[in-house]
Protein backbone atom coordinates (compact mmCIF):
# COMPACT_ATOMS: atom_id res chain seq x y z
CA UNK A 1 0.00 0.00 0.00
CA UNK A 2 1.58 3.25 -1.06
CA UNK A 3 1.80 6.15 1.28
CA UNK A 4 -0.40 9.22 0.62
CA UNK A 5 1.20 12.09 -1.19
CA UNK A 6 2.98 14.67 0.81
CA UNK A 7 0.82 17.51 2.11
CA UNK A 8 -2.45 15.52 2.06
CA UNK A 9 -4.54 15.99 5.26
CA UNK A 10 -4.99 12.32 6.12
CA UNK A 11 -6.93 12.95 9.31
CA UNK A 12 -9.40 15.30 7.61
CA UNK A 13 -9.93 12.88 4.72
CA UNK A 14 -10.71 9.95 7.01
CA UNK A 15 -13.04 12.09 9.10
CA UNK A 16 -14.85 13.22 5.97
CA UNK A 17 -15.19 9.61 4.76
CA UNK A 18 -16.76 8.52 8.04
CA UNK A 19 -19.22 11.44 8.20
CA UNK A 20 -22.83 10.09 8.10
CA UNK A 21 -25.23 11.13 5.38
CA UNK A 22 -27.61 13.92 6.32
CA UNK A 23 -30.92 12.60 7.63
CA UNK A 24 -34.22 13.62 6.13
CA UNK A 25 -36.15 16.24 8.00
CA UNK A 26 -38.78 14.60 10.11
CA UNK A 27 -42.45 15.55 9.59
CA UNK A 28 -43.82 17.61 12.36
CA UNK A 29 -46.63 15.90 14.24
CA UNK A 30 -50.13 17.17 13.58
CA UNK A 31 -51.43 19.58 16.13
CA UNK A 32 -54.74 18.99 17.82
CA UNK A 33 -56.37 21.76 15.78
CA UNK A 34 -55.15 20.38 12.45
CA UNK A 35 -56.18 16.86 13.43
CA UNK A 36 -59.68 18.05 14.37
CA UNK A 37 -59.97 19.98 11.10
CA UNK A 38 -58.94 16.92 9.10
CA UNK A 39 -61.37 14.67 10.97
CA UNK A 40 -64.18 17.18 10.57
CA UNK A 41 -63.56 17.43 6.83
CA UNK A 42 -63.63 13.64 6.56
CA UNK A 43 -66.97 13.51 8.38
CA UNK A 44 -68.56 16.33 6.37
CA UNK A 45 -67.41 15.18 2.93
CA UNK A 46 -70.03 12.39 2.42
CA UNK A 47 -72.86 14.75 3.37
CA UNK A 48 -71.44 17.46 1.14
CA UNK A 49 -71.26 15.07 -1.80
CA UNK A 50 -74.87 13.98 -1.26
CA UNK A 51 -76.11 17.58 -0.99
CA UNK A 52 -74.26 18.61 -4.14
CA UNK A 53 -75.60 15.62 -6.06
CA UNK A 54 -79.19 15.65 -4.83
CA UNK A 55 -79.81 19.36 -4.21
CA UNK A 56 -77.29 21.65 -5.87
CA UNK A 57 -77.07 19.98 -9.28
CA UNK A 58 -80.89 19.75 -9.83
CA UNK A 59 -81.25 23.39 -8.81
CA UNK A 60 -78.56 24.50 -11.25
CA UNK A 61 -80.09 22.34 -13.99
CA UNK A 62 -83.54 23.85 -13.35
CA UNK A 63 -82.17 27.40 -13.53
CA UNK A 64 -80.44 26.61 -16.84
CA UNK A 65 -83.63 25.09 -18.26
CA UNK A 66 -85.57 28.20 -17.26
CA UNK A 67 -83.55 30.25 -19.76
CA UNK A 68 -83.93 27.84 -22.70
CA UNK A 69 -86.72 26.84 -25.04
CA UNK A 70 -87.14 23.23 -23.99
CA UNK A 71 -90.07 20.92 -24.61
CA UNK A 72 -90.48 17.49 -23.12
CA UNK A 73 -89.77 15.88 -26.50
CA UNK A 74 -86.49 17.78 -26.94
CA UNK A 75 -85.24 17.49 -23.36
CA UNK A 76 -82.74 14.70 -24.13
CA UNK A 77 -81.10 16.78 -26.88
CA UNK A 78 -80.77 19.87 -24.71
CA UNK A 79 -77.27 20.82 -23.62
CA UNK A 80 -76.17 22.67 -20.55
CA UNK A 81 -75.71 26.00 -22.30
CA UNK A 82 -78.04 26.26 -25.24
CA UNK A 83 -79.64 29.35 -26.68
CA UNK A 84 -80.42 31.44 -23.61
CA UNK A 85 -83.57 33.55 -23.65
CA UNK A 86 -85.99 35.34 -21.32
CA UNK A 87 -89.04 34.25 -23.28
CA UNK A 88 -90.02 31.66 -20.66
CA UNK A 89 -90.20 34.27 -17.90
CA UNK A 90 -92.15 36.63 -20.12
CA UNK A 91 -94.62 33.87 -20.97
CA UNK A 92 -95.03 32.91 -17.31
CA UNK A 93 -95.44 36.44 -15.95
CA UNK A 94 -97.92 37.47 -18.66
CA UNK A 95 -99.91 34.24 -18.80
CA UNK A 96 -103.54 34.47 -17.66
CA UNK A 97 -104.08 33.54 -14.05
CA UNK A 98 -100.48 33.77 -12.84
CA UNK A 99 -100.93 36.67 -10.45
CA UNK A 100 -104.22 35.35 -9.09
CA UNK A 101 -102.53 31.99 -8.52
CA UNK A 102 -99.65 33.70 -6.72
CA UNK A 103 -102.10 35.60 -4.51
CA UNK A 104 -103.95 32.38 -3.74
CA UNK A 105 -100.65 30.77 -2.77
CA UNK A 106 -99.79 33.65 -0.42
CA UNK A 107 -103.22 33.57 1.26
CA UNK A 108 -103.09 29.80 1.56
CA UNK A 109 -99.59 29.85 3.06
CA UNK A 110 -100.18 32.67 5.54
CA UNK A 111 -103.54 31.37 6.79
CA UNK A 112 -102.45 27.73 6.98
CA UNK A 113 -99.25 28.67 8.82
CA UNK A 114 -101.15 30.82 11.30
CA UNK A 115 -103.79 28.13 11.83
CA UNK A 116 -101.31 25.32 12.43
CA UNK A 117 -99.34 27.39 14.96
CA UNK A 118 -102.49 28.45 16.82
CA UNK A 119 -103.78 24.87 17.01
CA UNK A 120 -100.36 23.65 18.11
CA UNK A 121 -100.20 26.33 20.83
CA UNK A 122 -103.66 25.45 22.13
CA UNK A 123 -102.80 21.75 22.16
CA UNK A 124 -99.53 22.40 23.99
CA UNK A 125 -101.29 24.47 26.65
CA UNK A 126 -104.00 21.82 27.08
CA UNK A 127 -101.55 19.00 27.84
CA UNK A 128 -99.16 21.17 29.80
CA UNK A 129 -100.47 20.28 33.23
CA UNK A 130 -100.25 16.62 34.24
CA UNK A 131 -103.49 14.63 34.21
CA UNK A 132 -104.51 11.04 33.85
CA UNK A 133 -104.03 9.76 30.31
CA UNK A 134 -101.86 12.67 29.19
CA UNK A 135 -99.40 10.38 27.40
CA UNK A 136 -102.20 8.85 25.35
CA UNK A 137 -103.56 12.29 24.45
CA UNK A 138 -100.11 13.45 23.32
CA UNK A 139 -99.66 10.39 21.14
CA UNK A 140 -103.13 10.87 19.63
CA UNK A 141 -102.33 14.45 18.66
CA UNK A 142 -99.48 13.23 16.47
CA UNK A 143 -101.74 11.09 14.26
CA UNK A 144 -102.58 13.79 11.66
CA UNK A 145 -98.88 14.41 11.07
CA UNK A 146 -97.73 10.79 10.81
CA UNK A 147 -100.72 9.43 8.87
CA UNK A 148 -100.27 8.97 5.08
CA UNK A 149 -101.45 11.99 3.15
CA UNK A 150 -103.43 9.86 0.68
CA UNK A 151 -105.38 8.26 3.52
CA UNK A 152 -106.25 11.48 5.35
CA UNK A 153 -107.26 13.33 2.18
CA UNK A 154 -109.54 10.44 1.24
CA UNK A 155 -111.15 10.56 4.70
CA UNK A 156 -111.73 14.30 4.38
CA UNK A 157 -113.27 13.89 0.94
CA UNK A 158 -115.71 11.30 2.29
CA UNK A 159 -116.54 13.42 5.35
CA UNK A 160 -117.20 16.55 3.27
CA UNK A 161 -119.12 14.85 0.47
CA UNK A 162 -122.35 16.81 -0.24
CA UNK A 163 -124.51 13.67 -0.49
CA UNK A 164 -122.98 11.10 1.84
CA UNK A 165 -120.65 13.13 4.06
CA UNK A 166 -121.16 13.13 7.78
CA UNK A 167 -120.42 16.86 8.05
CA UNK A 168 -123.39 17.82 5.85
CA UNK A 169 -125.54 15.26 7.66
CA UNK A 170 -124.80 16.85 11.03
CA UNK A 171 -125.18 20.32 9.57
CA UNK A 172 -128.65 19.65 8.19
CA UNK A 173 -129.76 17.73 11.25
CA UNK A 174 -128.28 19.80 14.08
CA UNK A 175 -127.50 23.21 12.59
CA UNK A 176 -130.48 23.54 10.26
CA UNK A 177 -128.68 23.78 6.92
CA UNK A 178 -131.19 24.03 4.10
CA UNK A 179 -128.97 22.51 1.43
CA UNK A 180 -125.72 20.52 1.62
CA UNK A 181 -122.50 22.43 1.08
CA UNK A 182 -119.95 21.33 -1.51
CA UNK A 183 -116.90 22.19 0.56
CA UNK A 184 -114.32 21.02 -2.00
CA UNK A 185 -116.00 22.15 -5.21
CA UNK A 186 -117.54 25.50 -4.30
CA UNK A 187 -115.40 28.56 -4.96
CA UNK A 188 -116.57 30.18 -1.72
CA UNK A 189 -115.51 27.32 0.56
CA UNK A 190 -112.87 25.23 -1.25
CA UNK A 191 -109.86 27.40 -0.39
CA UNK A 192 -110.84 27.73 3.27
CA UNK A 193 -111.43 24.00 3.47
CA UNK A 194 -107.95 23.32 2.12
CA UNK A 195 -106.54 25.83 4.64
CA UNK A 196 -108.39 24.06 7.46
CA UNK A 197 -107.03 20.71 6.32
CA UNK A 198 -103.48 22.07 6.18
CA UNK A 199 -103.82 23.59 9.66
CA UNK A 200 -105.18 20.34 11.08
CA UNK A 201 -102.62 18.11 9.41
CA UNK A 202 -99.54 20.06 10.47
CA UNK A 203 -100.46 21.43 13.89
CA UNK A 204 -98.58 18.50 15.57
CA UNK A 205 -95.38 19.92 14.08
CA UNK A 206 -95.91 23.17 16.00
CA UNK A 207 -97.24 21.25 18.98
CA UNK A 208 -93.95 19.39 19.48
CA UNK A 209 -91.83 22.55 19.33
CA UNK A 210 -94.07 24.58 21.62
CA UNK A 211 -94.57 21.80 24.15
CA UNK A 212 -90.82 21.29 24.45
CA UNK A 213 -90.31 25.02 25.08
CA UNK A 214 -93.15 25.20 27.60
CA UNK A 215 -91.78 22.28 29.58
CA UNK A 216 -88.36 23.96 29.70
CA UNK A 217 -89.76 27.13 31.28
CA UNK A 218 -88.93 27.71 34.96
CA UNK A 219 -92.04 27.39 37.08
CA UNK A 220 -90.91 29.97 39.65
CA UNK A 221 -91.95 32.91 37.47
CA UNK A 222 -95.53 31.79 37.08
CA UNK A 223 -95.71 30.77 40.71
CA UNK A 224 -94.60 34.23 41.78
CA UNK A 225 -97.14 35.84 39.44
CA UNK A 226 -99.87 33.57 40.83
CA UNK A 227 -98.98 34.61 44.37
CA UNK A 228 -99.15 38.27 43.32
CA UNK A 229 -102.69 37.71 42.09
CA UNK A 230 -102.13 37.59 38.31
CA UNK A 231 -104.94 35.99 36.31
CA UNK A 232 -104.23 33.09 33.89
CA UNK A 233 -104.59 35.48 30.95
CA UNK A 234 -102.09 37.89 32.48
CA UNK A 235 -99.65 35.10 33.24
CA UNK A 236 -99.83 33.86 29.66
CA UNK A 237 -99.50 37.34 28.17
CA UNK A 238 -96.61 38.59 30.27
CA UNK A 239 -94.70 35.42 31.17
CA UNK A 240 -95.45 32.51 28.84
CA UNK A 241 -95.95 34.31 25.51
CA UNK A 242 -92.65 36.29 25.55
CA UNK A 243 -90.70 33.08 26.13
CA UNK A 244 -92.52 31.37 23.26
CA UNK A 245 -92.00 34.12 20.70
CA UNK A 246 -88.59 32.90 19.37
CA UNK A 247 -90.01 29.41 18.87
CA UNK A 248 -93.16 30.78 17.22
CA UNK A 249 -91.03 32.89 14.87
CA UNK A 250 -88.97 29.85 13.87
CA UNK A 251 -92.14 27.82 13.33
CA UNK A 252 -93.63 30.61 11.22
CA UNK A 253 -90.61 30.62 8.91
CA UNK A 254 -90.45 26.83 8.60
CA UNK A 255 -94.17 26.32 8.09
CA UNK A 256 -94.43 29.18 5.59
CA UNK A 257 -91.65 27.70 3.46
CA UNK A 258 -93.22 24.23 3.60
CA UNK A 259 -96.73 25.47 2.85
CA UNK A 260 -95.66 27.80 0.06
CA UNK A 261 -94.21 24.81 -1.80
CA UNK A 262 -97.06 22.46 -0.94
CA UNK A 263 -98.45 20.38 -3.78
CA UNK A 264 -99.79 17.00 -2.68
CA UNK A 265 -102.40 18.14 -0.14
CA UNK A 266 -104.11 20.61 -2.47
CA UNK A 267 -103.85 18.36 -5.51
CA UNK A 268 -105.33 15.34 -3.72
CA UNK A 269 -108.21 17.33 -2.22
CA UNK A 270 -109.33 19.55 -5.10
CA UNK A 271 -106.92 19.01 -7.99
CA UNK A 272 -106.35 22.77 -8.04
CA UNK A 273 -109.95 23.54 -8.96
CA UNK A 274 -112.53 25.83 -7.35
CA UNK A 275 -110.03 28.64 -6.77
CA UNK A 276 -107.43 26.50 -5.00
CA UNK A 277 -104.77 26.45 -7.71
CA UNK A 278 -101.42 27.24 -6.11
CA UNK A 279 -98.19 27.91 -7.95
CA UNK A 280 -96.83 24.39 -7.43
CA UNK A 281 -99.89 22.92 -9.18
CA UNK A 282 -99.47 25.43 -11.98
CA UNK A 283 -95.86 24.29 -12.44
CA UNK A 284 -97.07 20.69 -12.61
CA UNK A 285 -99.66 21.57 -15.26
CA UNK A 286 -97.08 23.41 -17.38
CA UNK A 287 -94.87 20.35 -17.23
CA UNK A 288 -97.47 17.62 -17.85
CA UNK A 289 -100.37 19.18 -19.74
CA UNK A 290 -98.36 21.59 -21.91
CA UNK A 291 -95.08 19.58 -21.88
CA UNK A 292 -93.28 22.94 -21.67
CA UNK A 293 -90.23 22.17 -19.55
CA UNK A 294 -88.70 25.62 -19.97
CA UNK A 295 -91.82 27.46 -18.83
CA UNK A 296 -92.29 25.06 -15.90
CA UNK A 297 -88.68 25.63 -14.82
CA UNK A 298 -89.08 29.40 -15.19
CA UNK A 299 -92.20 29.33 -13.02
CA UNK A 300 -90.38 27.26 -10.42
CA UNK A 301 -87.57 29.84 -10.37
CA UNK A 302 -90.11 32.65 -9.95
CA UNK A 303 -91.69 30.72 -7.08
CA UNK A 304 -88.31 30.32 -5.40
CA UNK A 305 -87.48 34.02 -5.81
CA UNK A 306 -90.81 35.12 -4.35
CA UNK A 307 -90.35 32.75 -1.44
CA UNK A 308 -86.84 34.07 -0.79
CA UNK A 309 -88.13 37.65 -0.77
CA UNK A 310 -90.89 36.84 1.73
CA UNK A 311 -88.55 34.95 4.01
CA UNK A 312 -85.85 37.64 3.82
CA UNK A 313 -88.35 40.38 4.74
CA UNK A 314 -89.70 38.31 7.61
CA UNK A 315 -86.28 37.44 8.98
CA UNK A 316 -85.16 41.06 8.72
CA UNK A 317 -88.23 42.22 10.61
CA UNK A 318 -87.89 39.57 13.32
CA UNK A 319 -84.16 40.20 13.66
CA UNK A 320 -84.83 43.86 14.30
CA UNK A 321 -87.50 43.08 16.88
CA UNK A 322 -85.19 40.62 18.63
CA UNK A 323 -82.34 43.14 18.87
CA UNK A 324 -84.72 45.76 20.30
Number of C-alpha atoms within 10 A of each C-alpha: 3 4 5 9 8 7 6 9 10 12 8 9 10 10 9 10 8 8 8 7 6 6 6 6 6 6 6 6 8 10 9 9 9 11 12 12 12 12 11 11 12 11 11 10 11 11 11 12 12 11 12 13 12 11 11 13 12 12 15 12 12 18 16 18 26 26 21 24 20 22 18 13 10 10 14 9 8 14 11 11 10 13 10 12 12 12 16 22 20 12 13 20 15 10 10 10 13 17 14 14 20 19 14 17 22 20 17 24 23 16 18 27 27 20 20 27 26 17 18 25 22 15 21 24 15 14 15 14 9 9 8 7 9 14 11 9 13 17 10 11 19 17 14 18 15 12 11 10 15 12 9 19 20 12 13 16 16 15 17 20 20 19 14 12 18 14 19 22 19 12 15 15 11 9 10 10 13 9 10 17 19 17 23 25 19 13 14 13 17 22 25 18 19 21 26 16 21 23 21 18 23 24 27 27 19 25 24 17 19 24 19 13 16 18 12 9 14 9 10 9 13 18 13 12 16 14 9 9 11 15 11 11 10 14 18 15 12 13 15 17 14 12 15 17 13 14 15 20 15 15 20 20 16 14 22 23 18 13 21 24 18 19 20 14 20 23 18 15 22 21 15 22 17 16 18 27 23 27 27 24 20 20 22 18 15 19 18 13 9 13 16 20 26 26 27 28 28 27 25 21 17 17 18 15 12 15 16 13 11 16 17 13 11 15 15 12 11 15 11 10 9 10 6 6
